[in-house]
Amino acid sequence: MFSRAKSGFLFVFELVFFLLVLSGCPELSYQARTKGRWNKGGSRLRNEDYPPRIVEHPSDLIVSKGEPATFNCKAEGRPIPTVEWYKDGERVETDKDEPRSHRMLLPSGSLFFLRVVHGRRSKPDEGAYVCVARNYLGEAVSRNASLEVACELQYYHLFSLNLF
């Protein structure tokens, strides 16, 4: 722990310094706290902390009504960022908010639809989606990805009568 000293003075100095550090000497603590970077909350930033960045952006989807679908989104950052999804500017409610939701936020940050909901009057899943990754250093927003529901087109054959 201590280096071999040629004189007793150096050994005593090292021992006193070690004891001051152990006892939490305010003068030494103050000097240690003034170096380095600080976040807005007053906590010291660790050198390895960094803001989020999106490493996998979601892609556009065309899905049949009632089928499952997944928007992928992967983010990096330290501390590990939290991921939220937004559809047409509004936060998406997932199973984390409402346990009976048909949308699930996966541990990877992806948004999974158990089944895509689409009706004549209501199209709650169709729209433009983005994922947002956040930690205390900032946020990153993915590119837009659209979800479109493929509907079965019904053709009606119109016939004409030739009376002449």
Helices and strands as residue ranges (DSSP letters): H 8-23, H 26-34, E 50-56, E 61-64, E 69-71, E 74-78, E 82-87, E 90-91, E 103-105, E 111-113, E 127-135, E 138-141, E 145-150
